[in-house]
Amino acid sequence: MIDKDFKEGFVTPDTPKSKQLVRMLSFRVVPAYFREIEKVAEKKNVTVSKLIRTYIKEGMKRDNAIDSKEDKEFRVE
C-alpha cells in the first residue's frame, strides 16, 4: 500500500519535509535565448534560476493567481 503522504496533492502542514515530494518544472530553451537570459541575469546580478523564479512569481501576482498569503510562502531565494 502506498503511504497516503505520497499521493499526489496530499501534503499537509504536518507532513515531514522528508516525506514531501519535490515537484520540479523543466523546460528547454534554445541557446540564443539562454544567452539573452544570462545577460539579463548578469545585469541584475542574480542567477539565471533566480531570475526565472522571480519572473514566474511576478507573473502569478500580476495574474492574481496567488494572494498575499501565498505570496509570502512563495520564496524565490
Backbone hydrogen bonds, N-H to C=O, Kabsch-Sander energy under -0.5 kcal/mol:
donor,donor_aa,acceptor,acceptor_aa,energy
6,F,3,D,-2.1
7,K,4,K,-1.1
10,F,7,K,-2.3
11,V,9,G,-0.9
15,T,12,T,-1.5
19,K,16,P,-1.9
20,Q,16,P,-0.6
20,Q,17,K,-1.0
23,R,21,L,-0.6
24,M,22,V,-0.5
26,S,24,M,-0.5
33,Y,30,V,-0.6
34,F,30,V,-2.3
35,R,31,P,-2.3
36,E,32,A,-1.5
37,I,33,Y,-2.5
38,E,34,F,-2.7
39,K,35,R,-1.9
40,V,36,E,-2.0
41,A,37,I,-2.5
42,E,38,E,-2.6
43,K,39,K,-2.3
44,K,40,V,-2.1
45,N,41,A,-0.6
45,N,42,E,-0.8
46,V,41,A,-2.4
51,L,47,T,-2.4
52,I,48,V,-2.5
53,R,49,S,-2.5
54,T,50,K,-2.5
55,Y,51,L,-2.3
56,I,52,I,-2.3
57,K,53,R,-2.4
58,E,54,T,-2.8
59,G,55,Y,-2.3
60,M,56,I,-2.3
61,K,57,K,-2.4
62,R,58,E,-2.5
63,D,59,G,-2.1
64,N,61,K,-1.4
65,A,60,M,-3.0
66,I,60,M,-0.8
71,D,67,D,-2.5
72,K,68,S,-1.6
73,E,69,K,-1.4
74,F,70,E,-1.9
75,R,73,E,-1.6
